[in-house]
Amino acid sequence: MQSVVIHIANEESISCEVEELPSPADQSIRVFNPRRRDGLDLHYVLEDVTSLIVPLHRITFIQIMPSAATEDVIGFVRE
């Protein structure tokens, strides 16, 4: 699973996870554990919902968050 932030037109952005990023031929994207960026529930999603299918024409852009493995990598440091 990849953590992403999805910016939907005329809505606030949401944090969620995706199994794979959409390809240019896709019409929609399936997201898991949708929530606001501050971790609170989305007002337009019922409590028990764990995944959403969002049409790509509603999405402005998708931010791909760094994974935990990437954050552990130490870059070049000059001492």
Summary of the structure (lengths in Angstrom):
residues: 79
radius of gyration: 14.8
end to end distance: 36.2
largest distance: 52.6
contacts: 162
relative contact order: 0.28
helix: 9%
strand: 41%
